[in-house]
Structure formats: C-alpha cells, structure tokens
C-alpha cells in the first residue's frame, strides 16, 4: 500500500480535529477533537514507520507513548470539565471567558455590565451548592 | 590682652547656646496638657534661657571694651577730628581658630577685636538685653514666646559674630543668619497674612542686596588673596581702582539692603508688622546698623573708590529726605519710627560718604540707644492703647508717667536737641558733611552739596515729624477707644488693663534713657558750634511749624502742613507701587506663565504619552476576549502564515 493513502487519511483526520477544536462549543467535543488530532499524528507515525522500514520501530514506540499520554491528558481534561461544570453549570467553551481583559474603563459598574456571563452563572453556582 | 578674642568668642557663643536651649529645652512634652496652651513653667524657663546668656554676653562685651581701651597706649584719643583724614586702625587683636583651605583663597575662622568692634558689640549687647527683658513683659501670655526669645538670642549671637568677625566670610555667615532671624521675627504673628507677606518681602529685598554683598566680598577677597579683614585692608593700597570700585559698588548693594537705604529700603516700614521689641532690636538699633558697620569696617576700600562714595552720598541724600518726609505723613506710630530709622541711617551713610567714619559710628551708637528707647516706648504706648495708629492716641502724658518723659528724651535726641545724645552725634555728622561740601572730602562737589542741602532740610523735617508724633501721642484730647479685647489679636500683643506698662517693660526703658541722654557727651569736645547752631535752629524751625499748626487746631493732624504733598508722602512717594508695577507684577506674571506651562506643556506631554499608549493598546485589548478558541485560531493562522512564508520564500 502506498504511503499516500494513510497520509491523506491522517491529514483529513487532523483537519477534522482542528475544525472541532476551533469551532465546537462543547468542551467534551473539543477534547474529542484533540484526540482526533493526536490519532492523526499516530497514524502518520505508524505509516512512516512501516514505509521507511525502521529497524528499531521508533514510530510504533512513539505511538504507544502518545496513546498513553493522550489517555492521561484526557483524564485531566475531563476532570477539569467536570469541575467547571460543577462550578458553572455549563461547559460551553465560549462562555468561559474569565481570561478576558476587563473593561478599560475603571468604573466598576460598567465593568460588571460588560461581563454578563458571570452574572448569569453565579446564581447557578449557588443552586449547586 | 590676648585673651580678648576668646572673651569675644564666649560672648558670641553664649546667646547661641541660649537659642539652642530655648528652642529645644522648652519643647519637653508635658503630660495632661493640650498643646498650644500657655504654660507658665515653660514661659519662665524660656525667659531664663533668653535673658541670662544675653546678660552674660553683654557683660563680656563691656569687659572686652574696657580691657581694650585700658590697654591702649596712653595719649590715644578715642575721637579724632573728622577732617584730618582717615585714621589708621589702632592695634586690632586677632585670634584664629583654624584656617579652612578651599583650594583657592583660604577662609580664616577667627575673631578680631578692635575699637570699632568693641564699641558696637557693647551697643548690640545692651540693646539686646533691654529687648529681652522688655519682651518678657510685652510677650507675656504669648503662645510662641519660647521660639520668639530663642530667635532673638540667635540674632544677638549672629550680630556679635558680624561685629567680631576677623574674616569676611565669617562676617557673611552672621550677616545671613541675621537676615533669617529678621524674617522669622517679622513673621512672628504669621496667622495674619499681611505679616507673613511683610516677612517674605523683607527676606527677598535683603536677599537681593546680599547677593551683591557676597560677590563684593569675593571680589575683595580674590584681589587681596585672603578674606581676612586685616589682610584685605593692608592690600587695599595695592589694588587697582577698578577692582575697588567694583567691589565697593557690590558691597553697597548689600549695605543698601541690610541698612534699608534707597533703593532697597521698602522692606523696613513693612517690617513693623513684627512685635515692637523686634522693631527696636533689629529694625532700629542693630541689624540695620550692620550695613553701616560693614562700610566702616572696610572703610579704606571705600576711600579708594570715589565713585562708590559719590553713589553712597546720593543714596543717602535721597533716602534721608524722602524717608523723613514719609515719616511726617504716617499715621502708624511704628511706621513713623521706621521711616525715621531709614532717614537716620542715611545720615550715617552720608557721614561715611563725606569721609568721616568716626561721625558715622558715633551717630550709629547714639542712634542705636535712642531709637531703641523710642521703639520700646512706642511699644509701651501701643500696649496701653491697643492700636498702632496715632489717630487712636492722644493725651497720654498724664497716664503714662514713665513712658512720657522717656519718649520725650528719645524724640529730643532724634531731633538733635541738646543735651540729648543725638545733638552731639548729628552735629558730628553735619559737620563732616559740611566739610565735605566745602572741599576737604573725597566727594565730588555736586554730590557733596546735594548731600549737605538734603541733610539740612532733613534736620527741619526730622524736627517736624518728631514733634508731630510727640504731640499726637501725648497731648491734646484723648482719642483712645476702650475696646474690650478678650483675645489678643495678632499684631497688638496683649492689651494691658492698667494704663502704664508693667515693670519688666519700664525697666529697660528707664535704663535706655541714660545712654540716650548722656552718650553724646563722649563726643562733647568735638562739637562745632557753627554747624550745631545752624542745625538746632533748623530743627526748631521745623518743630515750630508743626507746633503752630497743632496750636491752630489740636484735633487735626499737623501733617496737613505738607499740603498737596501729603498723600505722596504718606504713600512714601509711591516707591512700593512702582516696584510692584516694575518687579512684582512681571515676576508674578512670569510665575503664573511658568505654572501654566508646567500644567499644560510638561504635564500634558507626560499624561498625553500615557493616554496615547492606553488608546493604542485599546486595539490590542480588543483581541483579548477570553475565548480560548479565538486564541487558538490566531495561533493556527500565525503558524500557517509562517509555514507559507517559509515555503514561498525558502
């Protein structure tokens, strides 16, 4: 089998993953898209390992590493998602904007008006407790 | 005899220590007492710190004088007829503590005792002692009495340092400290805005003169290669005329500032905002005499610079007549005395210009005595009446049985009536000026005649204003308004219930009467009867005019004899207004412009750059929305661009 088939497949998978990371609103789907990207890389590693006939099978070994680390990363990622959901009652990623630069106007009233998402989520957090 | 500078050093140091003790030792916190209340114990302690060192310093100064004169070679006469030319200073004793090497001209820290210094030091000590004792009564119940008396002590120390200094820069130190004390004491009642303005005015005006003085000292010191007074005086014959003229003109600026001579005289009348004892001490008897003293100290240098003497003569002529006329029109008793001080100081300056430092110093000493007496009496009157204005006085001769004769003697001395001291000293001055006018002097003829004419007219005007003040204060119907003043207002000290001042104020007055009356007989052998008779007649003429006017209408102010001149005289010929227009207003305008430029240009640049950075960064902030996916998109786009760039360009 020519190497181009798995490479094209990997490229497609990677592109789907990039689209998912950039466009999905659900954090779990974003994590899944990350997994897609990782697996596209794995596919590349295995394909080139075979095609180049590596004596030490470095590609396959690296793939195993990636799978293990991806599992650990996913565990951490899901834990964070769970924690966020418990706090906010939502895991929509474009609503989690705490890293936004606050309003340049030093007036605190204007600042709170400019962050409506927090205002929505805080009562929800109280309900969870 | 060689111990004399040591004694002088102790005399200088004692009031200084008294000042330190008065400032620090009276500030011990006392429990359970709100700050600001009058504390009798603190007051008494401050009074002791003030009076005792000054008294000791005075005793030492007298001791120095007596020892010095006693050790002079026999046959040495204290006073030499003025027209026999300048006398060589006889036997100055110097002692040097250390020499400060500056890399160029060294500074000698040392004291010098000679006849001039010894005599003036006794005057300073006596007047300062009288003022300190007087102040214990005048400033009773004054909240800031400790700092007040400490500043007087500091002032006394500085003046003694000026008098005894053997080095021009040491003299300058004392000179500046005096200026500072004068500022602090004029502004003693600083709660009143006018008082602090007067203090600032005095400070600034004298400071203008001091700059000139400092550079004059530099010029002399560099030309002589030393700042020592004796070395400078020795080298004077070897200096070029140009150097001497430059140095003495610069010194004259300082003299005009300190001694309140035209054109820097405007601070002295305003300085009357200070407490009356301060006016007596600083602005009549001692500090303003420092300028005259410095000219006498460096007199050989002035004799070598004829243009400077001419200028001094013109300044003196204008100052004596103008100030006397201004004194004739004032209503404030203290301002009358202030203008009279300017006028009398101009007499001394005139005598110096006419070539007789003897006469100038003689008049300085007697003037110090009788002017201090006059001011202390004025203080007693003001104390009793509660007002500075003569239109609130009158008829006080019956109630103030001690002050009235004392002040009468003071006015007699001021007018130059025999046998008071002013008669002899003023005659010496007038005789010197007359000799200058008739040829035997370093002055040009025009300056000498101007000086002589002004001096004679001023004698008449002096008689007039002294008589007017005397009549307005002590005679006629009483115009005293008995206003109950529960709280001492700034500027009037405290109002005494009785009519005569307390004993602590009367004793110094009584003691000062003696020198004011008798000091003149030290120079009795030198009276030139021709000029004496002329000046006596002229003075009586002036007094007579005022008396006739007063007899015609005792209620009216005799100043009306001035006619249309009265308003200009009262405003001191608008010099203040002219200075305000010429100097104060442009400086204020400049200051406002600078402040505005600072606000708009400098601050605007700083704040503008800040605002510009904030505005530009606003564009960048726009990107930071908190949306992590947006950030990732940016990262990806960046990577793509880099990759494409690398492919295309690589």
Interface residues (C-beta under 8 A of the other chain):
Chain A: X18 X21 X22 X23 X30 X93 X94 X96 X97 X98 X99 X100 X101 X104
Chain B: X614 X618 X621 X624 X625 X626 X627 X628 X629 X632 X633 X636
